[in-house]
């Protein structure tokens, strides 16, 4: 169960649950590959939790220039 950060807080930063999952997944893969952490302290020991914490803190955003448009 996801307790921190709350889904409501995360959805204030990202406009849909789908976008949230895609952004968190991509960042978690980057962290697994050795990317530099963006926060000084994390509550979660797992990379997906850390990615969600970075999103909640406003450190990770969706780049509108990289989204596919139909």
C-alpha positions as CSV (number, residue, x, y, z in Angstrom):
1,X,0.0,0.0,0.0
2,X,1.3,3.5,-0.9
3,X,1.2,5.7,2.1
4,X,3.8,8.3,1.3
5,X,3.6,10.3,-0.8
6,X,-0.1,10.2,-1.1
7,X,-1.7,9.7,-4.5
8,X,-3.6,13.0,-4.1
9,X,-0.4,14.9,-3.7
10,X,1.2,13.2,-6.6
11,X,-1.8,13.9,-8.9
12,X,-1.3,17.6,-8.1
13,X,2.0,17.4,-9.9
14,X,1.0,15.1,-12.8
15,X,-2.3,15.3,-14.7
16,X,-3.2,11.6,-14.8
17,X,-2.5,8.3,-13.1
18,X,-1.2,6.9,-16.4
19,X,1.3,9.7,-16.7
20,X,2.3,9.3,-13.0
21,X,3.1,5.6,-13.5
22,X,5.0,6.2,-16.7
23,X,7.1,9.0,-15.1
24,X,7.8,7.1,-11.9
25,X,8.7,4.0,-13.8
26,X,11.1,5.8,-16.1
27,X,12.8,7.5,-13.1
28,X,13.0,4.3,-11.1
29,X,14.9,2.7,-14.0
30,X,17.2,5.7,-14.1
31,X,17.9,5.3,-10.4
32,X,18.5,1.6,-10.8
33,X,21.0,2.4,-13.5
34,X,23.0,4.7,-11.2
35,X,21.4,8.1,-11.8
36,X,22.2,10.8,-9.2
37,X,19.5,11.1,-6.5
38,X,17.7,14.4,-6.4
39,X,16.8,14.5,-2.8
40,X,19.0,14.4,0.3
41,X,16.8,12.0,2.2
42,X,14.3,9.4,1.2
43,X,11.6,7.6,3.2
44,X,11.5,4.6,0.8
45,X,14.3,2.1,0.4
46,X,13.0,1.1,-3.1
47,X,13.7,3.0,-6.3
48,X,10.0,3.3,-7.3
49,X,9.2,4.9,-3.9
50,X,12.1,7.2,-4.3
51,X,10.9,8.2,-7.8
52,X,7.5,9.0,-6.4
53,X,9.1,11.1,-3.6
54,X,11.0,13.1,-6.2
55,X,7.8,13.7,-8.2
56,X,6.0,14.8,-5.0
57,X,8.8,17.2,-4.2
58,X,8.6,18.7,-7.7
59,X,12.1,17.6,-8.7
60,X,10.8,15.5,-11.6
61,X,8.3,16.8,-14.2
62,X,6.9,15.6,-17.5
63,X,8.6,17.4,-20.4
64,X,5.8,18.5,-22.7
65,X,8.2,18.6,-25.7
66,X,8.9,14.9,-25.4
67,X,5.2,13.7,-25.3
68,X,3.8,12.1,-28.4
69,X,1.0,14.1,-30.0
70,X,-1.5,12.7,-32.4
